[in-house]
Amino acid sequence: MSRAECNALRGLAILGIMLHNYCHWLSFAIKENEYKFRFSRSQQLADYIAGGIDEMLPIQLLSYFGHYGVPVFLFLSGFGLTLKYEQASSQTPPAMNFARFHYLKLLRMMVPGFVAFVIIDFMTIGPYKYPAENVLALFGMCANLMPEPNNVIWPGPYWFFGLMMQLYIIYSLLLFRRHWGYTAGAIGVCWLIQAMCDPEGDTLNYIRYNCIGGMLPFGAGLLIARFSSAGKEQISRWHWLLRCLLLTIAVVAGCFSFHTWLWVPLAVVFASICLVKALPRFINDRLIWIGSISAAMFVIHPVLRKIFIPISRHGDVYDGLLLYVISTIALAWLTTLVTERIPSPKL
């Protein structure tokens, strides 16, 4: 994949996450299977489609599938780390410096969004209570490790920063320039741990907030970055589209069994890659720009969700959604301009 295609993937992933985190808060939306597997939710989506789709179909699909933008980001992280530190650099990153550097990078992203969210939260109806230990855990990027992480990670998407810190540490200590078997072994062990859990249990919920749940797409990004240059073939756009359709069918089918559901993130990543390669240039150009502000969109979209979701809940579903999308993109662009003025950490 080229740098432009990676940015287009980031744009696609952040749009999925941002729209999902709005749609699944609507009371009528079909909820996702992200941390636990509930067959009833998959069956509810199937029943909805079989019963005759209506104008709320985009809301239902984004609510159920949009969270799969997260494994796309994890894949891109593994892919990017390999290209940056294994192919473009000959120096082994010291583990402590590596962790400090990436912690400061993530903190630099998170602070503006969190401050803005707290201000808006207290200015709108139903402000959240912020226990000191939860705030410290969030800024320490270890909120995922606390008991019942669902209740600690507010505002929701910020749990991702703790997950990334775990994967950065694992990469620098265990996977950096090691034989591919280490990465494959880590993927296998993490899959086995999840496969042994109760699909609807709290144990599965807990470990999927942490590195065990994210190792599959992250490790796949590592391996593909190492071996994808072995053979480069020219494939037509229509061929990529066909692959995307077949992988999309695999994604949908995989959501109806616990053990196939564990592998669905990989199919989503490959389907997303095929889609980006199949899309016309004018669409990809816009996705590339969205990808360039994706970090700001990630941290700022909860702020706008709190403001605009009451409009959708009161009946004007798509009016609220449209205002949310426009405002998120505009504010993310401004946030990017501000963040660029904050000094970057040095490795």
Residue pairs with C-beta under 8 A, 6 or more apart in sequence:
1 9
1 79
1 228
1 273
4 284
4 288
5 273
5 276
5 277
5 284
6 76
6 79
6 80
6 291
7 287
7 288
7 291
7 292
8 276
8 279
8 284
8 287
8 288
8 291
9 72
9 76
9 272
9 273
9 276
9 287
9 291
10 72
10 73
10 76
10 290
10 291
10 292
10 294
11 286
11 287
11 288
11 289
11 290
11 291
11 292
11 294
12 69
12 72
12 272
12 275
12 276
12 287
12 291
13 69
13 70
13 72
13 73
13 76
13 272
13 294
14 69
14 73
14 290
14 291
14 294
14 297
14 298
15 69
15 290
16 62
16 65
16 66
16 67
16 68
16 69
16 72
17 66
17 67
17 69
17 70
17 73
17 157
17 298
17 301
18 297
18 298
18 301
18 325
18 328
19 62
19 66
19 321
19 325
20 32
20 62
20 63
20 65
20 66
20 67
20 69
21 66
21 156
21 157
21 301
21 302
21 305
22 62
22 301
22 305
22 308
22 309
22 312
22 321
22 324
23 29
23 59
23 60
23 62
23 63
23 66
23 321
24 31
24 32
24 62
24 63
24 64
24 66
24 67
25 305
25 309
26 59
26 63
26 309
26 312
26 313
26 317
27 313
28 56
28 59
29 59
29 60
29 63
30 41
30 44
30 45
30 48
30 60
30 63
30 64
31 41
31 63
31 64
32 41
32 63
32 64
32 65
32 66
32 67
33 41
33 42
33 64
33 255
33 261
34 67
34 208
35 150
35 204
35 205
35 208
35 209
35 213
36 199
36 200
36 201
36 204
36 205
36 208
37 199
37 200
37 204
37 258
37 261
38 199
38 200
39 199
39 256
39 258
41 64
42 255
42 256
43 256
45 60
45 64
45 255
46 256
48 60
49 57
56 317
59 317
59 321
65 251
68 251
68 264
68 265
68 268
70 160
70 214
71 214
71 216
71 217
71 265
71 266
71 268
71 269
72 217
72 268
72 269
72 272
73 160
74 163
74 167
74 214
74 217
74 218
74 221
74 265
75 217
75 218
75 220
75 221
75 224
75 269
76 221
77 164
77 167
77 218
77 221
78 167
78 171
78 217
78 218
78 219
78 220
78 221
78 222
78 225
79 221
79 222
79 224
79 225
80 221
80 225
81 168
81 171
81 221
81 222
82 221
82 222
82 225
82 226
83 225
85 93
85 176
86 176
86 177
86 225
86 226
87 225
92 176
92 177
93 101
93 172
93 176
93 347
94 172
95 169
95 172
95 173
97 347
98 168
98 172
98 347
99 165
99 168
99 169
99 172
100 345
101 345
101 346
101 347
102 164
102 165
102 168
103 141
103 165
104 345
105 344
105 345
106 141
106 161
106 164
106 165
107 139
107 141
108 339
108 342
108 344
108 345
109 161
109 295
109 296
109 298
109 299
109 339
110 139
110 158
110 161
110 299
112 299
112 300
112 335
112 338
112 339
113 158
113 296
113 298
113 299
113 300
113 302
113 303
113 335
114 138
114 155
114 158
114 299
116 300
116 303
117 155
117 302
117 303
117 306
118 130
120 303
120 306
120 307
121 127
121 128
121 155
121 306
124 306
124 307
125 310
128 154
128 155
130 154
133 146
134 143
134 146
134 152
134 154
137 143
137 145
137 146
137 152
138 152
138 153
138 158
141 161
141 162
141 164
141 165
142 162
142 165
143 149
143 152
143 153
143 158
143 159
143 162
144 153
144 159
144 162
144 163
144 166
144 209
144 210
145 162
145 210
146 152
149 159
149 206
149 209
150 205
153 159
153 209
155 302
156 302
157 298
157 299
157 301
157 302
158 299
159 209
160 298
162 209
162 210
163 209
163 210
163 211
163 213
163 214
166 210
166 211
166 214
167 211
167 214
167 215
167 218
170 186
170 211
170 215
171 222
174 182
174 186
175 182
175 183
175 186
175 219
175 222
180 223
180 226
180 227
183 219
183 222
183 223
184 219
184 223
186 215
186 219
187 215
187 216
187 219
187 220
190 211
190 212
190 213
190 215
190 216
191 216
191 262
191 263
193 207
193 212
194 204
194 207
194 208
194 212
194 213
194 262
195 259
195 262
197 203
197 204
197 207
198 204
199 258
207 213
216 262
216 263
216 265
216 266
217 265
217 266
217 269
220 266
220 269
221 269
235 277
237 277
237 278
238 278
240 274
240 275
240 277
240 278
241 274
241 275
241 278
243 270
243 271
243 274
244 271
244 274
244 275
244 278
247 267
247 268
247 270
247 271
247 274
248 271
250 267
250 271
251 264
251 267
251 268
251 271
253 260
254 260
254 261
254 263
254 264
254 267
255 261
255 264
276 284
276 287
279 287
290 297
290 329
292 336
293 329
293 332
293 333
293 335
293 336
295 336
295 339
296 331
296 332
296 333
296 335
296 336
296 339
297 328
297 329
297 332
299 335
300 328
300 331
300 332
300 335
301 324
301 328
301 332
303 331
304 324
304 327
304 328
304 331
305 324
307 324
307 327
308 320
308 321
308 323
308 324
308 327
309 320
309 324
310 320
311 319
311 320
311 323
312 318
312 319
312 320
312 321
313 320
